[in-house]
């Protein structure tokens, strides 16, 4: 099976490497191509292009909810509607998997198809429960914000938190995907298992 008939669109390089690390960890059959769209706007424009490819079989999409998950879903619904594909009013908790016109469509909205947030929020769920550095990182950000010293916007707090936490690990500044490989993060959390199940079924 040629990989370009099954494609997973992601927003950026971090998303791509996190998914690659998880696929390796869970030995997911990598019969699909992961495409870094370099931004949400370019990802949206790629959807109709991919669907029009001859012999196309599966289109997976992983995007961030950011500050308004309903708005993200509404945008996707509109894009697919113009291609003659009707999506449900809300994304299922375990991600969308829909087969229509001989094409399988899969959508996962970070972090968990329910909450606002992004890839970093998903990663935060994978920090081991017994970790002693996360509370310190959280308190540090709160202290910075109290003094109004933070340069990041509130929507990016999870980015600041995760990358602060990663900077304090054995190998400071380890990227999120490699942090999974190095086992700084646990992959036993339910949210992780749900994402892998979605991936496996979408690209089976």
Secondary structure in CASP SS format (residue, H / E / C, confidence):
PFRMAT SS
TARGET T0000
AUTHOR 0000-0000-0000
METHOD secondary structure of the structure
MODEL  1
X C 1.00
X C 1.00
X H 1.00
X H 1.00
X H 1.00
X E 1.00
X E 1.00
X E 1.00
X E 1.00
X E 1.00
X C 1.00
X C 1.00
X H 1.00
X H 1.00
X H 1.00
X H 1.00
X H 1.00
X H 1.00
X H 1.00
X H 1.00
X H 1.00
X H 1.00
X H 1.00
X H 1.00
X H 1.00
X C 1.00
X C 1.00
X C 1.00
X C 1.00
X C 1.00
X C 1.00
X C 1.00
X E 1.00
X E 1.00
X E 1.00
X E 1.00
X C 1.00
X C 1.00
X C 1.00
X H 1.00
X H 1.00
X H 1.00
X H 1.00
X H 1.00
X H 1.00
X H 1.00
X H 1.00
X H 1.00
X H 1.00
X H 1.00
X H 1.00
X C 1.00
X C 1.00
X C 1.00
X C 1.00
X C 1.00
X C 1.00
X E 1.00
X E 1.00
X E 1.00
X E 1.00
X E 1.00
X E 1.00
X E 1.00
X C 1.00
X E 1.00
X C 1.00
X C 1.00
X H 1.00
X H 1.00
X H 1.00
X H 1.00
X H 1.00
X H 1.00
X H 1.00
X H 1.00
X H 1.00
X H 1.00
X H 1.00
X H 1.00
X H 1.00
X C 1.00
X C 1.00
X C 1.00
X C 1.00
X C 1.00
X C 1.00
X C 1.00
X C 1.00
X C 1.00
X C 1.00
X C 1.00
X C 1.00
X C 1.00
X C 1.00
X E 1.00
X E 1.00
X E 1.00
X E 1.00
X E 1.00
X C 1.00
X C 1.00
X E 1.00
X E 1.00
X E 1.00
X E 1.00
X E 1.00
X E 1.00
X E 1.00
X E 1.00
X C 1.00
X C 1.00
X C 1.00
X C 1.00
X C 1.00
X C 1.00
X E 1.00
X C 1.00
X H 1.00
X H 1.00
X H 1.00
X H 1.00
X H 1.00
X H 1.00
X C 1.00
X C 1.00
X C 1.00
X C 1.00
X C 1.00
X C 1.00
X C 1.00
X C 1.00
X H 1.00
X H 1.00
X H 1.00
X H 1.00
X H 1.00
X H 1.00
X H 1.00
X H 1.00
X H 1.00
X H 1.00
X H 1.00
X H 1.00
X H 1.00
X H 1.00
X C 1.00
X C 1.00
X C 1.00
X C 1.00
X C 1.00
X C 1.00
X C 1.00
X H 1.00
X H 1.00
X H 1.00
X H 1.00
X H 1.00
X H 1.00
X H 1.00
X H 1.00
X H 1.00
X H 1.00
X H 1.00
X H 1.00
X H 1.00
X H 1.00
X C 1.00
X C 1.00
X C 1.00
X C 1.00
X C 1.00
X C 1.00
X C 1.00
X C 1.00
X H 1.00
X H 1.00
X H 1.00
X H 1.00
X H 1.00
X H 1.00
X C 1.00
X C 1.00
X C 1.00
X C 1.00
X C 1.00
X C 1.00
X C 1.00
X C 1.00
X H 1.00
X H 1.00
X H 1.00
X H 1.00
X H 1.00
X H 1.00
X H 1.00
X H 1.00
X H 1.00
X H 1.00
X H 1.00
X H 1.00
X H 1.00
X C 1.00
X C 1.00
END
